[in-house]
């Protein structure tokens, strides 16, 4: 996590597997979604902790949150899929 005032690292949050570059933030700023090798980590921005790890397709790269924050879409380059995550339950619904 980077402090936008000082541009200094203010926290480091371990997520397990290396991140692949896909990052998305909910519109209210309460959660951050980070893609990994076969999962997406959900980070609570208040506590700076991983609150869920969601299995998705192999090598998920793209991740986007709907404007109302209810769904998260994750593309998988190897599995050739799009996983739809319910943001309230942190489960894949499609």
N, C-alpha and C positions, 0 to 999 in steps of 0.2 A: 504494500500500500504506500502511495506517495502523497505526502502533504502538499497540496497545491499552492500553499502560501510560501513555503520554504523550498519546495522542490526536493525535499529530502525524504528518504525512505523512513516511514514512521512505524511500519509493522511488516513482518514477513509471515505469510500464512502457508503452512505446509499442506499440500493437497494430495500427496502420494505420487502418482505417475507424473512425468514431465508434462507441462502444459503444451498444447499444440498451437496456440495463438488465437483461438476463438474465445472472445470475451464479450459478454453482454451484461448490461445493468438494467434492472427493472426501472420503470419510469419514476417510482417513488424513491429510488436509491437504496432500498432496503436489502436487496440481494444482488449478488454478482454470480454469473454462470461462466465457468471456465472449462473448455474442452480439454480432454486428455486422450490417451491411446484408445480406450473403448468406453469411456465414461464422461460424464459432465459433473463437476463439483459445484455445489451450491454454497456460496459463502454469505453468511449473515454479516452485513456491514456494521451493525452495532457492536457485536461481540468479536468480529474478525475471526470467526471460526467456521469450519465446514459443517454445515447442518445436514447435508445429504450428498450421496454419491449415486448418480443415476446411470445405469448401463444403457448405452446406445450403440450404434453401429461402429465398426472398426474405422479408425482415423477420422473422428469428427472434427471438422474444421470450422464451418460456419455456424454461428449461433445468433438468434435474434429473439427478442421479447416483443410480444404484441403491445400496442399502445396502452391497453388497459392493464397490462401486467399479468393477465390470466394464463397465457400460454407461452411456451418457449419452443422454438423450432431449431432443430440441430441437423445439419447435413453431414452425411458420412461419405467420404470420397471412395473408400474401398467397398463398402457394403452397397453403395449406390442407393441410399435411402435418406428419407427425412423423418426424424423422430419428433413426435409432438408430445411435449411434456406439460402436464397440468401443474402450474406453478403453486397452487394451493397445497397439493398433496405430494409434489415432487415425484410423480410417477409418469411413465410413458403411457399415453392413451391411444396412440396410433403410430 
